[in-house]
Amino acid sequence: MKLKLDVDPDIVAMMAAEVAAGERAVTAAMREAGTGLKTAWRAQITGAGLGRRLANSIRNQTFPRSGESLDAAALVWSKAPVIIGAHDTGALIRSKDGFWLAIPLPAAGRGLRGGRITPGEWERRRGLRLRFVYRRTGPSLLVAEGRLNTKGQAVVSRSKTGRGKVTAPIFLLVPQVKLPKRLNLARDADRAFDSVPRLIVAKWVGASYNENFLGEQADLGGATAAT
């Protein structure tokens, strides 16, 4: 007696298809979670008034870079981690040399590329010398003798009579500054992490349903053609 066993449907093919569907689902879920977290962090940064440039420092990448995997992962990071971290934690900033922190006042204007200007850069660009003024109560100052232009910035006075010449405070000098906590990046990261299982299931089940539906439609089409 000879026995022959045929398994229909093909279990091996079904398992292979299910693994492939899982790889697609996990990779797509991690890509969506990573992109969503990047968008949420950028929105937080601009919402806190920290500017589009700093917001655009947030980047993301899905791994593997090409192809699909059940071990897919997403990485979201900042190209300006020190600045982002300071606003996320409310850091205490001290001078690295142990002296003063110079905080520019409106009369100082802006530095190159719109950044904060330093005392050394200010003297070079304005052609004026800064003078230290100690105050027993309140921050000490760096001041300059000049005039205020239409923008309220201190510049060299060309008046021979001294008309319009003022002693303008240019920088506040403080030993340290406590930044307010303006970001909560962990909150959005936790939300993205918690969304991953739901995303995987939705994309995996949806993919399996679509494949089964298409397979049934193909079978029906074949049966119709046979009749």
C-alpha angles and dihedrals in degrees: 000000000000123000126200123191122198120184114209120215102034104252094196092053091046092052092047090051091049092051090050090050089051092051091052092046096049093045093048091046093052091047091052093045092049094048091047092051092049090052092047093050092048090050090051092052096049090042089056089056094248094129139250093270093062090042090055089057086078110096136172138200132187120216133249089044090214131020128019134281142176085229095055116148139186127219122199118185145151128244087211100049097157094055094041091047092051092055092042095054102028093242126208107234122204131175110269089222094052094245131096133323110226112216113192117233124210091270089062095065122202132310128236114308090014095291128133113290123231126219092250093050091045093055092047094049099040099039091226132117122237119226125206117234116189118211121192092206118040130006119324119241146226108215136180135203111236142087133286117245125213090279092055092250123137115248137164114290114231094187114119091201094051092242112162093012114143140172101244125195105232105171137020113220117213131164093228143353128217110211116214115242102254102164137054104193095160091064093059092041091055091049091051091048092050091050095058099083091048092049093049093050093046093050095041096047091042092051092048091049092051093048092048091047092051091047092052091048090052091050091049090049090052092048091051091050091049093054 
